[in-house]
Amino acid sequence: MIAIGPQTRILVQTVPVNFRFGIDGLVAQCREVLQEDPFSGTLFVFRNKKGTSIKILFYDSQGFWLAQKRFSEGKIKYWPHGESTSHTMQLASRELNTLLWNGNPKGASFAPEWRKLSLVG
């Protein structure tokens, strides 16, 4: 099982990727296109050109995890768009969860990640 906590760094490749790629092909994408270290513990998220599937690549210090979700109906309703020079966008774990349920994480409302507690006394 992959443990995705609030401190997990999540990068989404904003442009579609060839889904014939397995682990080695996606590791090459991380290095060459995203210019990121795939062994860093960052969770990488990719989508196919048709917008019907998502793949997740994650290294847990013993090996790579590769997970895929193919939507049974329709296409991905929302996908992050990077800046014109960047092919990546960073998401929070709660935003990834919304994205995997085919929602729009940028349009969803979430509780604040942290709020200062006031101590009375």
N, C-alpha and C positions, 0 to 999 in steps of 0.2 A: 504494500500500500504506500502511496505517495502522501507524505504529510505536507500540506500547504498551509503554512501559518501566515500571520500578518507580516512577519519579517521576511518572508520569502520574496526574492526579487523575481519579478515576472516580466518578460519581454515578449511582445507580440510583433511578428514580422508583418508589416502592413500590406506588403505586396504578396500575391498568391505564389505558392511554391508547387513544384512538380510532386504529386503524391505517389509517384513510383519510388521516390526516395525513401530509403529505410533509415536506420540509425546513422550509418556512415555518410549518406548524402545530406542528412539534416545537420550533422556535425560540421560538414564542409560549408553549409549555408551559414551556420553560426560564425564560423571563422572568416569566410570570404565576404559575404554580403553584409552581415550584421556587425562584423569586426568585434566579436565577443568571444570569450573563452568558454567553450561548452562544458569544461570541467569545473567551472566556478561555483556550481550549485544554483545557478540561475535556471528558472523554468522557462523554456522557450515554447511559444505557441505559434502554430502555422495554420493556414487555410488553403484549400485547393482553389483552382481557377473557377470552377463552377459554383463555389460557395455552398457546397453541400456537406463538407467534412472539415474537421479540425484535428490537428495532430499536436501532441504535447511531447517534448523531449526534456528529460531531466536526468542529471547525473547525481547519484547519492553517495559517492565516494567508494562504492564497490562496483558500480556498473551503471549503464544507461537504462532508463525506463522510456518506453515509447508507447503512448496511448493514443487511440484514435476514436473520435465520435463522428458517426455519420448520421445525419438527421434523417429520420424515416419519412418525413414529409417536408417539402419546401426547401428553402435555402436559408442561409445565415441572414438574419434581418439587419444586423449591425456589425460592422467591422471597423476597428480604429484606423484612422488615417494619420500617418506621420507627417512631419514637415517635408517640404520638397526635397531636402537633401538627406533626409533620414529614412531608413526603411524599418524603423522600430518605434514602438511606443511602450512605455512602461505602464503596467496596471497593478492595482492592489489586489490582494487575494479575493476580496469580496466582489470586485469588479470582474475578475475571471470567472467566479461562480455564476454571476449574472450572464456573462457572455456564453458560458457553456449551456445555460438554459435558454439560449437564443433570445436573450433580452438585450437592452441597450444600457450598459453600465454607466454611460455618461448622462443618461436621462433618468436614472434611478436615484431615489433619495436614500441615503444611508445615515445612520447615527454617526456622530463625530468619532474619529478613531481614538481620540484621547481628550479628556476634559479634566481640568484641574478640580480636585475636590477641595471644598472649603471645610476647614475644621472649626467647629464651634467650641469655644471653651476658654 
